[in-house]
Amino acid sequence: MSEPKKILITDYAWETLEPEREVLSAIGAELIVAETGTEIEFLKYAPDVDGILTNWAKVTTDVVKAAKKCQVIGRYGIGLDNIDVSTATSLGMVVFNVPTYCLEEVSDHAMALVLAMARKVPRLHNEVKNRSWDRNIGPQMYRIRGQKLGIIGFGKIGRLLVPKAKGFGMEVLAFSPSLTDTVAEDCGVKNVSFEELLTESDFITIHCPLVPETSNLIDAEALSRMKSTAYLINTARGGVVDHDALCQALKEDWIAGAGLDVLPEEPPSADFALLDLDNVIITPHAAFWSDESINDLQISAATGILEVLTGKIPEAIVNPEVLQGTKRRFRLIES
């Protein structure tokens, strides 16, 4: 009788792993839940596991190499910047994500930040809480209808945001290297260059992945091209924005404000300069969160592991080339 499969859970942000346990009970899998979330701990467990599920923790090159019998690595979420996909592929492991996860939630959160900045909600709230009654603090407010929302990255979340913004009467511009005029027209947006999006938008919201080409995409030069009345919104990845440049831009009024759900270091250090500025809203990487999205995520991620370990290909495989490799560690069962 073969030993039960072992699945390493590197980290998670919810109260229980019961959905994963229920899904993986179909093969009697054992969950090994990391306690410290450090690479040293992952290296300790890696040689014995058949699969890895990770949320934010980094599955580094060393961890992937140490997982000698691992067949599959799954990401609790969409982005893959915390997994060494290329090494996993070279060693014959399937890597998958959950691309349909939290689409409504993140687009809702981005729109909430747009509205909060446009109407100065946090600043006015704090003013009243501090026993004052001044509606003229901070930048001038302008009617939202007719203003331009620029979307950087036009994937699933960016596209979901379009009707929400249009519901408030906004005009939507979009920039993505892969965006065509036909798709833009079908989605009701204007396909523009990066330069035009920076100079024309009243609000800019980021929805692109963090890859080498987008690292510090919003730097001092980009910020200097934005309108002085414009706001920057980021619910994607902290590394897309140069936060030193953003701090300077906010202090010197290059732009009116920023709404951030992601930072380069999470949680930020106590001396993180943006924490002291009145013209920035920061939420604790919460855009993805809802009871529904978390439950869906847990079930989908566990199902991806189950599929590979039972000889099936997960729907959201991100390295399909591994299926043709001679080193692949998993056995496909023809349906």
GIWOGI-V273586 format. One record per residue. N is the residue number from 0. RES is the residue in three letters. SS is DSSP state (A for helix, B for strand, O for the rest). Layout:
# GIWOGI-V273586
N,RES,SS ; N,RES,SS
This chain:
# GIWOGI-V273586
0,MET,O ; 1,SER,O ; 2,GLU,O ; 3,PRO,O ; 4,LYS,O ; 5,LYS,B ; 6,ILE,B ; 7,LEU,B ; 8,ILE,B ; 9,THR,O ; 10,ASP,O ; 11,TYR,O ; 12,ALA,O ; 13,TRP,O ; 14,GLU,O ; 15,THR,O ; 16,LEU,O ; 17,GLU,A ; 18,PRO,A ; 19,GLU,A ; 20,ARG,A ; 21,GLU,A ; 22,VAL,A ; 23,LEU,A ; 24,SER,A ; 25,ALA,A ; 26,ILE,A ; 27,GLY,O ; 28,ALA,O ; 29,GLU,B ; 30,LEU,B ; 31,ILE,B ; 32,VAL,B ; 33,ALA,O ; 34,GLU,O ; 35,THR,O ; 36,GLY,O ; 37,THR,O ; 38,GLU,A ; 39,ILE,A ; 40,GLU,A ; 41,PHE,A ; 42,LEU,A ; 43,LYS,A ; 44,TYR,A ; 45,ALA,A ; 46,PRO,O ; 47,ASP,O ; 48,VAL,O ; 49,ASP,O ; 50,GLY,B ; 51,ILE,B ; 52,LEU,B ; 53,THR,B ; 54,ASN,O ; 55,TRP,O ; 56,ALA,O ; 57,LYS,O ; 58,VAL,B ; 59,THR,O ; 60,THR,A ; 61,ASP,A ; 62,VAL,A ; 63,VAL,A ; 64,LYS,A ; 65,ALA,A ; 66,ALA,O ; 67,LYS,O ; 68,LYS,O ; 69,CYS,O ; 70,GLN,O ; 71,VAL,B ; 72,ILE,B ; 73,GLY,B ; 74,ARG,B ; 75,TYR,O ; 76,GLY,O ; 77,ILE,O ; 78,GLY,O ; 79,LEU,O ; 80,ASP,O ; 81,ASN,O ; 82,ILE,B ; 83,ASP,O ; 84,VAL,A ; 85,SER,A ; 86,THR,A ; 87,ALA,A ; 88,THR,A ; 89,SER,A ; 90,LEU,O ; 91,GLY,O ; 92,MET,O ; 93,VAL,B ; 94,VAL,B ; 95,PHE,B ; 96,ASN,O ; 97,VAL,O ; 98,PRO,O ; 99,THR,O ; 100,TYR,O ; 101,CYS,O ; 102,LEU,A ; 103,GLU,A ; 104,GLU,A ; 105,VAL,A ; 106,SER,A ; 107,ASP,A ; 108,HIS,A ; 109,ALA,A ; 110,MET,A ; 111,ALA,A ; 112,LEU,A ; 113,VAL,A ; 114,LEU,A ; 115,ALA,A ; 116,MET,A ; 117,ALA,A ; 118,ARG,O ; 119,LYS,O ; 120,VAL,A ; 121,PRO,A ; 122,ARG,A ; 123,LEU,A ; 124,HIS,A ; 125,ASN,A ; 126,GLU,A ; 127,VAL,A ; 128,LYS,A ; 129,ASN,O ; 130,ARG,O ; 131,SER,O ; 132,TRP,O ; 133,ASP,O ; 134,ARG,O ; 135,ASN,O ; 136,ILE,O ; 137,GLY,O ; 138,PRO,O ; 139,GLN,O ; 140,MET,O ; 141,TYR,O ; 142,ARG,O ; 143,ILE,O ; 144,ARG,O ; 145,GLY,O ; 146,GLN,O ; 147,LYS,B ; 148,LEU,B ; 149,GLY,B ; 150,ILE,B ; 151,ILE,B ; 152,GLY,O ; 153,PHE,O ; 154,GLY,O ; 155,LYS,A ; 156,ILE,A ; 157,GLY,A ; 158,ARG,A ; 159,LEU,A ; 160,LEU,A ; 161,VAL,A ; 162,PRO,A ; 163,LYS,A ; 164,ALA,A ; 165,LYS,A ; 166,GLY,O ; 167,PHE,O ; 168,GLY,O ; 169,MET,O ; 170,GLU,B ; 171,VAL,B ; 172,LEU,B ; 173,ALA,B ; 174,PHE,B ; 175,SER,O ; 176,PRO,O ; 177,SER,O ; 178,LEU,O ; 179,THR,O ; 180,ASP,A ; 181,THR,A ; 182,VAL,A ; 183,ALA,A ; 184,GLU,A ; 185,ASP,A ; 186,CYS,A ; 187,GLY,O ; 188,VAL,O ; 189,LYS,B ; 190,ASN,B ; 191,VAL,O ; 192,SER,O ; 193,PHE,A ; 194,GLU,A ; 195,GLU,A ; 196,LEU,A ; 197,LEU,A ; 198,THR,A ; 199,GLU,A ; 200,SER,O ; 201,ASP,O ; 202,PHE,B ; 203,ILE,B ; 204,THR,B ; 205,ILE,B ; 206,HIS,O ; 207,CYS,O ; 208,PRO,O ; 209,LEU,O ; 210,VAL,O ; 211,PRO,O ; 212,GLU,O ; 213,THR,O ; 214,SER,O ; 215,ASN,O ; 216,LEU,O ; 217,ILE,B ; 218,ASP,O ; 219,ALA,A ; 220,GLU,A ; 221,ALA,A ; 222,LEU,A ; 223,SER,A ; 224,ARG,A ; 225,MET,O ; 226,LYS,O ; 227,SER,O ; 228,THR,O ; 229,ALA,O ; 230,TYR,B ; 231,LEU,B ; 232,ILE,B ; 233,ASN,B ; 234,THR,O ; 235,ALA,O ; 236,ARG,O ; 237,GLY,A ; 238,GLY,A ; 239,VAL,A ; 240,VAL,B ; 241,ASP,O ; 242,HIS,A ; 243,ASP,A ; 244,ALA,A ; 245,LEU,A ; 246,CYS,A ; 247,GLN,A ; 248,ALA,A ; 249,LEU,A ; 250,LYS,A ; 251,GLU,O ; 252,ASP,O ; 253,TRP,O ; 254,ILE,O ; 255,ALA,O ; 256,GLY,B ; 257,ALA,B ; 258,GLY,B ; 259,LEU,B ; 260,ASP,O ; 261,VAL,O ; 262,LEU,O ; 263,PRO,O ; 264,GLU,O ; 265,GLU,O ; 266,PRO,O ; 267,PRO,O ; 268,SER,O ; 269,ALA,O ; 270,ASP,O ; 271,PHE,O ; 272,ALA,A ; 273,LEU,A ; 274,LEU,A ; 275,ASP,A ; 276,LEU,O ; 277,ASP,O ; 278,ASN,O ; 279,VAL,B ; 280,ILE,B ; 281,ILE,B ; 282,THR,O ; 283,PRO,O ; 284,HIS,O ; 285,ALA,O ; 286,ALA,O ; 287,PHE,O ; 288,TRP,O ; 289,SER,O ; 290,ASP,A ; 291,GLU,A ; 292,SER,A ; 293,ILE,A ; 294,ASN,A ; 295,ASP,A ; 296,LEU,A ; 297,GLN,A ; 298,ILE,A ; 299,SER,A ; 300,ALA,A ; 301,ALA,A ; 302,THR,A ; 303,GLY,A ; 304,ILE,A ; 305,LEU,A ; 306,GLU,A ; 307,VAL,A ; 308,LEU,A ; 309,THR,O ; 310,GLY,O ; 311,LYS,O ; 312,ILE,O ; 313,PRO,O ; 314,GLU,O ; 315,ALA,O ; 316,ILE,B ; 317,VAL,O ; 318,ASN,O ; 319,PRO,A ; 320,GLU,A ; 321,VAL,A ; 322,LEU,A ; 323,GLN,A ; 324,GLY,O ; 325,THR,O ; 326,LYS,O ; 327,ARG,O ; 328,ARG,O ; 329,PHE,O ; 330,ARG,O ; 331,LEU,O ; 332,ILE,O ; 333,GLU,O ; 334,SER,O
